[in-house]
Amino acid sequence: MAEISFDDFLKVDIRVGRVTKAEPFPEARKPAIKMWVDFGGEIGERKTSAQVTVHYDPEALVDRQVMAVVNFPPRQIGKFMSEVLVLGFPDDNGDIVLATPDKEVPVGGRMH
C-alpha cells in the first residue's frame, strides 16, 4: 500500500457518533442494517448502511458509540442514501466488527 502524508490523513474526517436508530435493511444486496448516527451540533444526525448483521442486531446498536468517516460524499445504496461510512474490522470469518472507542467520549469528537 502506498504511503500517505500526514496532510493526506488530515483530509479524512473520522468522528465518533451515537446510534439513535437502527433497523434491518432487507432490500440490500448483502445483509445490512440501516443506522442513524448523531455526531453532535456541528454535523448532526447522518444515515448509513452497514453489513454488520452477523455480530449485531438493530436493537443492540441503539445508543452505541461508533466511529465513522463523515466527509465522503453521500452514496445511494438501493433506495437508501448513505451519508457516512461507519468503520469496522473483519473477524476471522470476514464478518465486520464495529470500531468503537473503548471509553465513552463526547459525540462529534474527531479522531487524532
Phi and psi restraints in degrees (range 20) as a CNS / XPLOR table:
assign (resid 1 and name C) (resid 2 and name N)
       (resid 2 and name CA) (resid 2 and name C) 1.0 -70.4 20.0 2
assign (resid 2 and name N) (resid 2 and name CA)
       (resid 2 and name C) (resid 3 and name N) 1.0 143.5 20.0 2
assign (resid 2 and name C) (resid 3 and name N)
       (resid 3 and name CA) (resid 3 and name C) 1.0 -71.9 20.0 2
assign (resid 3 and name N) (resid 3 and name CA)
       (resid 3 and name C) (resid 4 and name N) 1.0 150.1 20.0 2
assign (resid 3 and name C) (resid 4 and name N)
       (resid 4 and name CA) (resid 4 and name C) 1.0 -122.1 20.0 2
assign (resid 4 and name N) (resid 4 and name CA)
       (resid 4 and name C) (resid 5 and name N) 1.0 161.4 20.0 2
assign (resid 4 and name C) (resid 5 and name N)
       (resid 5 and name CA) (resid 5 and name C) 1.0 -85.6 20.0 2
assign (resid 5 and name N) (resid 5 and name CA)
       (resid 5 and name C) (resid 6 and name N) 1.0 165.8 20.0 2
assign (resid 5 and name C) (resid 6 and name N)
       (resid 6 and name CA) (resid 6 and name C) 1.0 -61.6 20.0 2
assign (resid 6 and name N) (resid 6 and name CA)
       (resid 6 and name C) (resid 7 and name N) 1.0 -36.3 20.0 2
assign (resid 6 and name C) (resid 7 and name N)
       (resid 7 and name CA) (resid 7 and name C) 1.0 -62.0 20.0 2
assign (resid 7 and name N) (resid 7 and name CA)
       (resid 7 and name C) (resid 8 and name N) 1.0 -36.4 20.0 2
assign (resid 7 and name C) (resid 8 and name N)
       (resid 8 and name CA) (resid 8 and name C) 1.0 -62.8 20.0 2
assign (resid 8 and name N) (resid 8 and name CA)
       (resid 8 and name C) (resid 9 and name N) 1.0 -43.5 20.0 2
assign (resid 8 and name C) (resid 9 and name N)
       (resid 9 and name CA) (resid 9 and name C) 1.0 -59.9 20.0 2
assign (resid 9 and name N) (resid 9 and name CA)
       (resid 9 and name C) (resid 10 and name N) 1.0 -41.0 20.0 2
assign (resid 9 and name C) (resid 10 and name N)
       (resid 10 and name CA) (resid 10 and name C) 1.0 -64.8 20.0 2
assign (resid 10 and name N) (resid 10 and name CA)
       (resid 10 and name C) (resid 11 and name N) 1.0 -19.3 20.0 2
assign (resid 10 and name C) (resid 11 and name N)
       (resid 11 and name CA) (resid 11 and name C) 1.0 -73.1 20.0 2
assign (resid 11 and name N) (resid 11 and name CA)
       (resid 11 and name C) (resid 12 and name N) 1.0 -21.3 20.0 2
assign (resid 11 and name C) (resid 12 and name N)
       (resid 12 and name CA) (resid 12 and name C) 1.0 -89.6 20.0 2
assign (resid 12 and name N) (resid 12 and name CA)
       (resid 12 and name C) (resid 13 and name N) 1.0 114.3 20.0 2
assign (resid 12 and name C) (resid 13 and name N)
       (resid 13 and name CA) (resid 13 and name C) 1.0 -95.3 20.0 2
assign (resid 13 and name N) (resid 13 and name CA)
       (resid 13 and name C) (resid 14 and name N) 1.0 98.4 20.0 2
assign (resid 13 and name C) (resid 14 and name N)
       (resid 14 and name CA) (resid 14 and name C) 1.0 -103.4 20.0 2
assign (resid 14 and name N) (resid 14 and name CA)
       (resid 14 and name C) (resid 15 and name N) 1.0 122.3 20.0 2
assign (resid 14 and name C) (resid 15 and name N)
       (resid 15 and name CA) (resid 15 and name C) 1.0 -125.6 20.0 2
assign (resid 15 and name N) (resid 15 and name CA)
       (resid 15 and name C) (resid 16 and name N) 1.0 160.9 20.0 2
assign (resid 15 and name C) (resid 16 and name N)
       (resid 16 and name CA) (resid 16 and name C) 1.0 -99.3 20.0 2
assign (resid 16 and name N) (resid 16 and name CA)
       (resid 16 and name C) (resid 17 and name N) 1.0 138.3 20.0 2
assign (resid 16 and name C) (resid 17 and name N)
       (resid 17 and name CA) (resid 17 and name C) 1.0 -138.9 20.0 2
assign (resid 17 and name N) (resid 17 and name CA)
       (resid 17 and name C) (resid 18 and name N) 1.0 171.6 20.0 2
assign (resid 17 and name C) (resid 18 and name N)
       (resid 18 and name CA) (resid 18 and name C) 1.0 -116.5 20.0 2
assign (resid 18 and name N) (resid 18 and name CA)
       (resid 18 and name C) (resid 19 and name N) 1.0 129.4 20.0 2
assign (resid 18 and name C) (resid 19 and name N)
       (resid 19 and name CA) (resid 19 and name C) 1.0 -68.4 20.0 2
assign (resid 19 and name N) (resid 19 and name CA)
       (resid 19 and name C) (resid 20 and name N) 1.0 123.0 20.0 2
assign (resid 19 and name C) (resid 20 and name N)
       (resid 20 and name CA) (resid 20 and name C) 1.0 -101.2 20.0 2
assign (resid 20 and name N) (resid 20 and name CA)
       (resid 20 and name C) (resid 21 and name N) 1.0 -23.1 20.0 2
assign (resid 20 and name C) (resid 21 and name N)
       (resid 21 and name CA) (resid 21 and name C) 1.0 -155.6 20.0 2
assign (resid 21 and name N) (resid 21 and name CA)
       (resid 21 and name C) (resid 22 and name N) 1.0 144.5 20.0 2
assign (resid 21 and name C) (resid 22 and name N)
       (resid 22 and name CA) (resid 22 and name C) 1.0 -149.3 20.0 2
assign (resid 22 and name N) (resid 22 and name CA)
       (resid 22 and name C) (resid 23 and name N) 1.0 140.9 20.0 2
assign (resid 22 and name C) (resid 23 and name N)
       (resid 23 and name CA) (resid 23 and name C) 1.0 -149.7 20.0 2
assign (resid 23 and name N) (resid 23 and name CA)
       (resid 23 and name C) (resid 24 and name N) 1.0 156.0 20.0 2
assign (resid 23 and name C) (resid 24 and name N)
       (resid 24 and name CA) (resid 24 and name C) 1.0 -59.3 20.0 2
assign (resid 24 and name N) (resid 24 and name CA)
       (resid 24 and name C) (resid 25 and name N) 1.0 153.0 20.0 2
assign (resid 24 and name C) (resid 25 and name N)
       (resid 25 and name CA) (resid 25 and name C) 1.0 -126.0 20.0 2
assign (resid 25 and name N) (resid 25 and name CA)
       (resid 25 and name C) (resid 26 and name N) 1.0 71.2 20.0 2
assign (resid 25 and name C) (resid 26 and name N)
       (resid 26 and name CA) (resid 26 and name C) 1.0 -66.4 20.0 2
assign (resid 26 and name N) (resid 26 and name CA)
       (resid 26 and name C) (resid 27 and name N) 1.0 -20.0 20.0 2
assign (resid 26 and name C) (resid 27 and name N)
       (resid 27 and name CA) (resid 27 and name C) 1.0 -76.3 20.0 2
assign (resid 27 and name N) (resid 27 and name CA)
       (resid 27 and name C) (resid 28 and name N) 1.0 -15.2 20.0 2
assign (resid 27 and name C) (resid 28 and name N)
       (resid 28 and name CA) (resid 28 and name C) 1.0 -66.3 20.0 2
assign (resid 28 and name N) (resid 28 and name CA)
       (resid 28 and name C) (resid 29 and name N) 1.0 150.4 20.0 2
assign (resid 28 and name C) (resid 29 and name N)
       (resid 29 and name CA) (resid 29 and name C) 1.0 -61.6 20.0 2
assign (resid 29 and name N) (resid 29 and name CA)
       (resid 29 and name C) (resid 30 and name N) 1.0 -41.4 20.0 2
assign (resid 29 and name C) (resid 30 and name N)
       (resid 30 and name CA) (resid 30 and name C) 1.0 -112.3 20.0 2
assign (resid 30 and name N) (resid 30 and name CA)
       (resid 30 and name C) (resid 31 and name N) 1.0 148.3 20.0 2
assign (resid 30 and name C) (resid 31 and name N)
       (resid 31 and name CA) (resid 31 and name C) 1.0 -52.3 20.0 2
assign (resid 31 and name N) (resid 31 and name CA)
       (resid 31 and name C) (resid 32 and name N) 1.0 131.1 20.0 2
assign (resid 31 and name C) (resid 32 and name N)
       (resid 32 and name CA) (resid 32 and name C) 1.0 -149.2 20.0 2
assign (resid 32 and name N) (resid 32 and name CA)
       (resid 32 and name C) (resid 33 and name N) 1.0 169.5 20.0 2
assign (resid 32 and name C) (resid 33 and name N)
       (resid 33 and name CA) (resid 33 and name C) 1.0 -126.9 20.0 2
assign (resid 33 and name N) (resid 33 and name CA)
       (resid 33 and name C) (resid 34 and name N) 1.0 133.0 20.0 2
assign (resid 33 and name C) (resid 34 and name N)
       (resid 34 and name CA) (resid 34 and name C) 1.0 -82.5 20.0 2
assign (resid 34 and name N) (resid 34 and name CA)
       (resid 34 and name C) (resid 35 and name N) 1.0 137.1 20.0 2
assign (resid 34 and name C) (resid 35 and name N)
       (resid 35 and name CA) (resid 35 and name C) 1.0 -133.1 20.0 2
assign (resid 35 and name N) (resid 35 and name CA)
       (resid 35 and name C) (resid 36 and name N) 1.0 143.9 20.0 2
assign (resid 35 and name C) (resid 36 and name N)
       (resid 36 and name CA) (resid 36 and name C) 1.0 -111.9 20.0 2
assign (resid 36 and name N) (resid 36 and name CA)
       (resid 36 and name C) (resid 37 and name N) 1.0 125.6 20.0 2
assign (resid 36 and name C) (resid 37 and name N)
       (resid 37 and name CA) (resid 37 and name C) 1.0 -123.3 20.0 2
assign (resid 37 and name N) (resid 37 and name CA)
       (resid 37 and name C) (resid 38 and name N) 1.0 128.3 20.0 2
assign (resid 37 and name C) (resid 38 and name N)
       (resid 38 and name CA) (resid 38 and name C) 1.0 -91.5 20.0 2
assign (resid 38 and name N) (resid 38 and name CA)
       (resid 38 and name C) (resid 39 and name N) 1.0 120.5 20.0 2
assign (resid 38 and name C) (resid 39 and name N)
       (resid 39 and name CA) (resid 39 and name C) 1.0 -106.2 20.0 2
assign (resid 39 and name N) (resid 39 and name CA)
       (resid 39 and name C) (resid 40 and name N) 1.0 13.5 20.0 2
assign (resid 39 and name C) (resid 40 and name N)
       (resid 40 and name CA) (resid 40 and name C) 1.0 88.3 20.0 2
assign (resid 40 and name N) (resid 40 and name CA)
       (resid 40 and name C) (resid 41 and name N) 1.0 -176.7 20.0 2
assign (resid 40 and name C) (resid 41 and name N)
       (resid 41 and name CA) (resid 41 and name C) 1.0 -54.5 20.0 2
assign (resid 41 and name N) (resid 41 and name CA)
       (resid 41 and name C) (resid 42 and name N) 1.0 -45.8 20.0 2
assign (resid 41 and name C) (resid 42 and name N)
       (resid 42 and name CA) (resid 42 and name C) 1.0 -65.3 20.0 2
assign (resid 42 and name N) (resid 42 and name CA)
       (resid 42 and name C) (resid 43 and name N) 1.0 -40.4 20.0 2
assign (resid 42 and name C) (resid 43 and name N)
       (resid 43 and name CA) (resid 43 and name C) 1.0 -105.1 20.0 2
assign (resid 43 and name N) (resid 43 and name CA)
       (resid 43 and name C) (resid 44 and name N) 1.0 -38.2 20.0 2
assign (resid 43 and name C) (resid 44 and name N)
       (resid 44 and name CA) (resid 44 and name C) 1.0 80.2 20.0 2
assign (resid 44 and name N) (resid 44 and name CA)
       (resid 44 and name C) (resid 45 and name N) 1.0 -159.1 20.0 2
assign (resid 44 and name C) (resid 45 and name N)
       (resid 45 and name CA) (resid 45 and name C) 1.0 -89.5 20.0 2
assign (resid 45 and name N) (resid 45 and name CA)
       (resid 45 and name C) (resid 46 and name N) 1.0 135.9 20.0 2
assign (resid 45 and name C) (resid 46 and name N)
       (resid 46 and name CA) (resid 46 and name C) 1.0 -131.1 20.0 2
assign (resid 46 and name N) (resid 46 and name CA)
       (resid 46 and name C) (resid 47 and name N) 1.0 153.8 20.0 2
assign (resid 46 and name C) (resid 47 and name N)
       (resid 47 and name CA) (resid 47 and name C) 1.0 -101.3 20.0 2
assign (resid 47 and name N) (resid 47 and name CA)
       (resid 47 and name C) (resid 48 and name N) 1.0 153.3 20.0 2
assign (resid 47 and name C) (resid 48 and name N)
       (resid 48 and name CA) (resid 48 and name C) 1.0 -155.5 20.0 2
assign (resid 48 and name N) (resid 48 and name CA)
       (resid 48 and name C) (resid 49 and name N) 1.0 164.8 20.0 2
assign (resid 48 and name C) (resid 49 and name N)
       (resid 49 and name CA) (resid 49 and name C) 1.0 -126.1 20.0 2
assign (resid 49 and name N) (resid 49 and name CA)
       (resid 49 and name C) (resid 50 and name N) 1.0 135.4 20.0 2
assign (resid 49 and name C) (resid 50 and name N)
       (resid 50 and name CA) (resid 50 and name C) 1.0 -137.9 20.0 2
assign (resid 50 and name N) (resid 50 and name CA)
       (resid 50 and name C) (resid 51 and name N) 1.0 139.5 20.0 2
assign (resid 50 and name C) (resid 51 and name N)
       (resid 51 and name CA) (resid 51 and name C) 1.0 -87.3 20.0 2
assign (resid 51 and name N) (resid 51 and name CA)
       (resid 51 and name C) (resid 52 and name N) 1.0 72.0 20.0 2
assign (resid 51 and name C) (resid 52 and name N)
       (resid 52 and name CA) (resid 52 and name C) 1.0 -123.1 20.0 2
assign (resid 52 and name N) (resid 52 and name CA)
       (resid 52 and name C) (resid 53 and name N) 1.0 23.1 20.0 2
assign (resid 52 and name C) (resid 53 and name N)
       (resid 53 and name CA) (resid 53 and name C) 1.0 -69.3 20.0 2
assign (resid 53 and name N) (resid 53 and name CA)
       (resid 53 and name C) (resid 54 and name N) 1.0 -19.6 20.0 2
assign (resid 53 and name C) (resid 54 and name N)
       (resid 54 and name CA) (resid 54 and name C) 1.0 -69.7 20.0 2
assign (resid 54 and name N) (resid 54 and name CA)
       (resid 54 and name C) (resid 55 and name N) 1.0 -41.0 20.0 2
assign (resid 54 and name C) (resid 55 and name N)
       (resid 55 and name CA) (resid 55 and name C) 1.0 -101.7 20.0 2
assign (resid 55 and name N) (resid 55 and name CA)
       (resid 55 and name C) (resid 56 and name N) 1.0 -11.9 20.0 2
assign (resid 55 and name C) (resid 56 and name N)
       (resid 56 and name CA) (resid 56 and name C) 1.0 -136.4 20.0 2
assign (resid 56 and name N) (resid 56 and name CA)
       (resid 56 and name C) (resid 57 and name N) 1.0 143.5 20.0 2
assign (resid 56 and name C) (resid 57 and name N)
       (resid 57 and name CA) (resid 57 and name C) 1.0 -102.4 20.0 2
assign (resid 57 and name N) (resid 57 and name CA)
       (resid 57 and name C) (resid 58 and name N) 1.0 148.3 20.0 2
assign (resid 57 and name C) (resid 58 and name N)
       (resid 58 and name CA) (resid 58 and name C) 1.0 -52.4 20.0 2
assign (resid 58 and name N) (resid 58 and name CA)
       (resid 58 and name C) (resid 59 and name N) 1.0 -44.0 20.0 2
assign (resid 58 and name C) (resid 59 and name N)
       (resid 59 and name CA) (resid 59 and name C) 1.0 -60.8 20.0 2
assign (resid 59 and name N) (resid 59 and name CA)
       (resid 59 and name C) (resid 60 and name N) 1.0 -35.9 20.0 2
assign (resid 59 and name C) (resid 60 and name N)
       (resid 60 and name CA) (resid 60 and name C) 1.0 -74.6 20.0 2
assign (resid 60 and name N) (resid 60 and name CA)
       (resid 60 and name C) (resid 61 and name N) 1.0 -17.9 20.0 2
assign (resid 60 and name C) (resid 61 and name N)
       (resid 61 and name CA) (resid 61 and name C) 1.0 -80.8 20.0 2
assign (resid 61 and name N) (resid 61 and name CA)
       (resid 61 and name C) (resid 62 and name N) 1.0 -26.3 20.0 2
assign (resid 61 and name C) (resid 62 and name N)
       (resid 62 and name CA) (resid 62 and name C) 1.0 -61.9 20.0 2
assign (resid 62 and name N) (resid 62 and name CA)
       (resid 62 and name C) (resid 63 and name N) 1.0 132.3 20.0 2
assign (resid 62 and name C) (resid 63 and name N)
       (resid 63 and name CA) (resid 63 and name C) 1.0 79.2 20.0 2
assign (resid 63 and name N) (resid 63 and name CA)
       (resid 63 and name C) (resid 64 and name N) 1.0 3.5 20.0 2
assign (resid 63 and name C) (resid 64 and name N)
       (resid 64 and name CA) (resid 64 and name C) 1.0 -86.0 20.0 2
assign (resid 64 and name N) (resid 64 and name CA)
       (resid 64 and name C) (resid 65 and name N) 1.0 142.4 20.0 2
assign (resid 64 and name C) (resid 65 and name N)
       (resid 65 and name CA) (resid 65 and name C) 1.0 -84.7 20.0 2
assign (resid 65 and name N) (resid 65 and name CA)
       (resid 65 and name C) (resid 66 and name N) 1.0 138.6 20.0 2
assign (resid 65 and name C) (resid 66 and name N)
       (resid 66 and name CA) (resid 66 and name C) 1.0 -135.6 20.0 2
assign (resid 66 and name N) (resid 66 and name CA)
       (resid 66 and name C) (resid 67 and name N) 1.0 161.5 20.0 2
assign (resid 66 and name C) (resid 67 and name N)
       (resid 67 and name CA) (resid 67 and name C) 1.0 -109.0 20.0 2
assign (resid 67 and name N) (resid 67 and name CA)
       (resid 67 and name C) (resid 68 and name N) 1.0 142.5 20.0 2
assign (resid 67 and name C) (resid 68 and name N)
       (resid 68 and name CA) (resid 68 and name C) 1.0 -151.9 20.0 2
assign (resid 68 and name N) (resid 68 and name CA)
       (resid 68 and name C) (resid 69 and name N) 1.0 151.0 20.0 2
assign (resid 68 and name C) (resid 69 and name N)
       (resid 69 and name CA) (resid 69 and name C) 1.0 -81.9 20.0 2
assign (resid 69 and name N) (resid 69 and name CA)
       (resid 69 and name C) (resid 70 and name N) 1.0 123.4 20.0 2
assign (resid 69 and name C) (resid 70 and name N)
       (resid 70 and name CA) (resid 70 and name C) 1.0 -106.3 20.0 2
assign (resid 70 and name N) (resid 70 and name CA)
       (resid 70 and name C) (resid 71 and name N) 1.0 -1.6 20.0 2
assign (resid 70 and name C) (resid 71 and name N)
       (resid 71 and name CA) (resid 71 and name C) 1.0 -115.1 20.0 2
assign (resid 71 and name N) (resid 71 and name CA)
       (resid 71 and name C) (resid 72 and name N) 1.0 25.3 20.0 2
assign (resid 71 and name C) (resid 72 and name N)
       (resid 72 and name CA) (resid 72 and name C) 1.0 -84.1 20.0 2
assign (resid 72 and name N) (resid 72 and name CA)
       (resid 72 and name C) (resid 73 and name N) 1.0 152.9 20.0 2
assign (resid 72 and name C) (resid 73 and name N)
       (resid 73 and name CA) (resid 73 and name C) 1.0 -68.6 20.0 2
assign (resid 73 and name N) (resid 73 and name CA)
       (resid 73 and name C) (resid 74 and name N) 1.0 151.9 20.0 2
assign (resid 73 and name C) (resid 74 and name N)
       (resid 74 and name CA) (resid 74 and name C) 1.0 -57.0 20.0 2
assign (resid 74 and name N) (resid 74 and name CA)
       (resid 74 and name C) (resid 75 and name N) 1.0 151.2 20.0 2
assign (resid 74 and name C) (resid 75 and name N)
       (resid 75 and name CA) (resid 75 and name C) 1.0 -133.7 20.0 2
assign (resid 75 and name N) (resid 75 and name CA)
       (resid 75 and name C) (resid 76 and name N) 1.0 128.9 20.0 2
assign (resid 75 and name C) (resid 76 and name N)
       (resid 76 and name CA) (resid 76 and name C) 1.0 -77.4 20.0 2
assign (resid 76 and name N) (resid 76 and name CA)
       (resid 76 and name C) (resid 77 and name N) 1.0 124.1 20.0 2
assign (resid 76 and name C) (resid 77 and name N)
       (resid 77 and name CA) (resid 77 and name C) 1.0 -123.8 20.0 2
assign (resid 77 and name N) (resid 77 and name CA)
       (resid 77 and name C) (resid 78 and name N) 1.0 98.4 20.0 2
assign (resid 77 and name C) (resid 78 and name N)
       (resid 78 and name CA) (resid 78 and name C) 1.0 64.1 20.0 2
assign (resid 78 and name N) (resid 78 and name CA)
       (resid 78 and name C) (resid 79 and name N) 1.0 -128.1 20.0 2
assign (resid 78 and name C) (resid 79 and name N)
       (resid 79 and name CA) (resid 79 and name C) 1.0 -92.7 20.0 2
assign (resid 79 and name N) (resid 79 and name CA)
       (resid 79 and name C) (resid 80 and name N) 1.0 8.4 20.0 2
assign (resid 79 and name C) (resid 80 and name N)
       (resid 80 and name CA) (resid 80 and name C) 1.0 -112.4 20.0 2
assign (resid 80 and name N) (resid 80 and name CA)
       (resid 80 and name C) (resid 81 and name N) 1.0 133.8 20.0 2
assign (resid 80 and name C) (resid 81 and name N)
       (resid 81 and name CA) (resid 81 and name C) 1.0 -96.9 20.0 2
assign (resid 81 and name N) (resid 81 and name CA)
       (resid 81 and name C) (resid 82 and name N) 1.0 113.6 20.0 2
assign (resid 81 and name C) (resid 82 and name N)
       (resid 82 and name CA) (resid 82 and name C) 1.0 -88.6 20.0 2
assign (resid 82 and name N) (resid 82 and name CA)
       (resid 82 and name C) (resid 83 and name N) 1.0 128.0 20.0 2
assign (resid 82 and name C) (resid 83 and name N)
       (resid 83 and name CA) (resid 83 and name C) 1.0 -107.8 20.0 2
assign (resid 83 and name N) (resid 83 and name CA)
       (resid 83 and name C) (resid 84 and name N) 1.0 -14.0 20.0 2
assign (resid 83 and name C) (resid 84 and name N)
       (resid 84 and name CA) (resid 84 and name C) 1.0 -141.6 20.0 2
assign (resid 84 and name N) (resid 84 and name CA)
       (resid 84 and name C) (resid 85 and name N) 1.0 164.4 20.0 2
assign (resid 84 and name C) (resid 85 and name N)
       (resid 85 and name CA) (resid 85 and name C) 1.0 -112.7 20.0 2
assign (resid 85 and name N) (resid 85 and name CA)
       (resid 85 and name C) (resid 86 and name N) 1.0 106.4 20.0 2
assign (resid 85 and name C) (resid 86 and name N)
       (resid 86 and name CA) (resid 86 and name C) 1.0 -71.8 20.0 2
assign (resid 86 and name N) (resid 86 and name CA)
       (resid 86 and name C) (resid 87 and name N) 1.0 139.0 20.0 2
assign (resid 86 and name C) (resid 87 and name N)
       (resid 87 and name CA) (resid 87 and name C) 1.0 -98.0 20.0 2
assign (resid 87 and name N) (resid 87 and name CA)
       (resid 87 and name C) (resid 88 and name N) 1.0 147.2 20.0 2
assign (resid 87 and name C) (resid 88 and name N)
       (resid 88 and name CA) (resid 88 and name C) 1.0 -162.2 20.0 2
assign (resid 88 and name N) (resid 88 and name CA)
       (resid 88 and name C) (resid 89 and name N) 1.0 177.1 20.0 2
assign (resid 88 and name C) (resid 89 and name N)
       (resid 89 and name CA) (resid 89 and name C) 1.0 -130.2 20.0 2
assign (resid 89 and name N) (resid 89 and name CA)
       (resid 89 and name C) (resid 90 and name N) 1.0 145.8 20.0 2
assign (resid 89 and name C) (resid 90 and name N)
       (resid 90 and name CA) (resid 90 and name C) 1.0 -76.3 20.0 2
assign (resid 90 and name N) (resid 90 and name CA)
       (resid 90 and name C) (resid 91 and name N) 1.0 140.4 20.0 2
assign (resid 90 and name C) (resid 91 and name N)
       (resid 91 and name CA) (resid 91 and name C) 1.0 -82.6 20.0 2
assign (resid 91 and name N) (resid 91 and name CA)
       (resid 91 and name C) (resid 92 and name N) 1.0 -168.6 20.0 2
assign (resid 91 and name C) (resid 92 and name N)
       (resid 92 and name CA) (resid 92 and name C) 1.0 -60.7 20.0 2
assign (resid 92 and name N) (resid 92 and name CA)
       (resid 92 and name C) (resid 93 and name N) 1.0 -24.3 20.0 2
assign (resid 92 and name C) (resid 93 and name N)
       (resid 93 and name CA) (resid 93 and name C) 1.0 -98.3 20.0 2
assign (resid 93 and name N) (resid 93 and name CA)
       (resid 93 and name C) (resid 94 and name N) 1.0 1.4 20.0 2
assign (resid 93 and name C) (resid 94 and name N)
       (resid 94 and name CA) (resid 94 and name C) 1.0 87.1 20.0 2
assign (resid 94 and name N) (resid 94 and name CA)
       (resid 94 and name C) (resid 95 and name N) 1.0 4.1 20.0 2
assign (resid 94 and name C) (resid 95 and name N)
       (resid 95 and name CA) (resid 95 and name C) 1.0 -83.8 20.0 2
assign (resid 95 and name N) (resid 95 and name CA)
       (resid 95 and name C) (resid 96 and name N) 1.0 141.5 20.0 2
assign (resid 95 and name C) (resid 96 and name N)
       (resid 96 and name CA) (resid 96 and name C) 1.0 -82.1 20.0 2
assign (resid 96 and name N) (resid 96 and name CA)
       (resid 96 and name C) (resid 97 and name N) 1.0 133.2 20.0 2
assign (resid 96 and name C) (resid 97 and name N)
       (resid 97 and name CA) (resid 97 and name C) 1.0 -111.6 20.0 2
assign (resid 97 and name N) (resid 97 and name CA)
       (resid 97 and name C) (resid 98 and name N) 1.0 126.4 20.0 2
assign (resid 97 and name C) (resid 98 and name N)
       (resid 98 and name CA) (resid 98 and name C) 1.0 -64.9 20.0 2
assign (resid 98 and name N) (resid 98 and name CA)
       (resid 98 and name C) (resid 99 and name N) 1.0 144.5 20.0 2
assign (resid 98 and name C) (resid 99 and name N)
       (resid 99 and name CA) (resid 99 and name C) 1.0 -86.5 20.0 2
assign (resid 99 and name N) (resid 99 and name CA)
       (resid 99 and name C) (resid 100 and name N) 1.0 123.4 20.0 2
assign (resid 99 and name C) (resid 100 and name N)
       (resid 100 and name CA) (resid 100 and name C) 1.0 -138.4 20.0 2
assign (resid 100 and name N) (resid 100 and name CA)
       (resid 100 and name C) (resid 101 and name N) 1.0 154.1 20.0 2
assign (resid 100 and name C) (resid 101 and name N)
       (resid 101 and name CA) (resid 101 and name C) 1.0 -68.5 20.0 2
assign (resid 101 and name N) (resid 101 and name CA)
       (resid 101 and name C) (resid 102 and name N) 1.0 149.3 20.0 2
assign (resid 101 and name C) (resid 102 and name N)
       (resid 102 and name CA) (resid 102 and name C) 1.0 -85.3 20.0 2
assign (resid 102 and name N) (resid 102 and name CA)
       (resid 102 and name C) (resid 103 and name N) 1.0 -4.9 20.0 2
assign (resid 102 and name C) (resid 103 and name N)
       (resid 103 and name CA) (resid 103 and name C) 1.0 -134.7 20.0 2
assign (resid 103 and name N) (resid 103 and name CA)
       (resid 103 and name C) (resid 104 and name N) 1.0 154.3 20.0 2
assign (resid 103 and name C) (resid 104 and name N)
       (resid 104 and name CA) (resid 104 and name C) 1.0 -62.9 20.0 2
assign (resid 104 and name N) (resid 104 and name CA)
       (resid 104 and name C) (resid 105 and name N) 1.0 130.8 20.0 2
assign (resid 104 and name C) (resid 105 and name N)
       (resid 105 and name CA) (resid 105 and name C) 1.0 -132.7 20.0 2
assign (resid 105 and name N) (resid 105 and name CA)
       (resid 105 and name C) (resid 106 and name N) 1.0 159.5 20.0 2
assign (resid 105 and name C) (resid 106 and name N)
       (resid 106 and name CA) (resid 106 and name C) 1.0 -63.9 20.0 2
assign (resid 106 and name N) (resid 106 and name CA)
       (resid 106 and name C) (resid 107 and name N) 1.0 137.0 20.0 2
assign (resid 106 and name C) (resid 107 and name N)
       (resid 107 and name CA) (resid 107 and name C) 1.0 -63.2 20.0 2
assign (resid 107 and name N) (resid 107 and name CA)
       (resid 107 and name C) (resid 108 and name N) 1.0 147.7 20.0 2
assign (resid 107 and name C) (resid 108 and name N)
       (resid 108 and name CA) (resid 108 and name C) 1.0 91.4 20.0 2
assign (resid 108 and name N) (resid 108 and name CA)
       (resid 108 and name C) (resid 109 and name N) 1.0 -10.8 20.0 2
assign (resid 108 and name C) (resid 109 and name N)
       (resid 109 and name CA) (resid 109 and name C) 1.0 -62.0 20.0 2
assign (resid 109 and name N) (resid 109 and name CA)
       (resid 109 and name C) (resid 110 and name N) 1.0 137.1 20.0 2
assign (resid 109 and name C) (resid 110 and name N)
       (resid 110 and name CA) (resid 110 and name C) 1.0 -90.9 20.0 2
assign (resid 110 and name N) (resid 110 and name CA)
       (resid 110 and name C) (resid 111 and name N) 1.0 138.9 20.0 2
assign (resid 110 and name C) (resid 111 and name N)
       (resid 111 and name CA) (resid 111 and name C) 1.0 -67.5 20.0 2
assign (resid 111 and name N) (resid 111 and name CA)
       (resid 111 and name C) (resid 112 and name N) 1.0 138.0 20.0 2
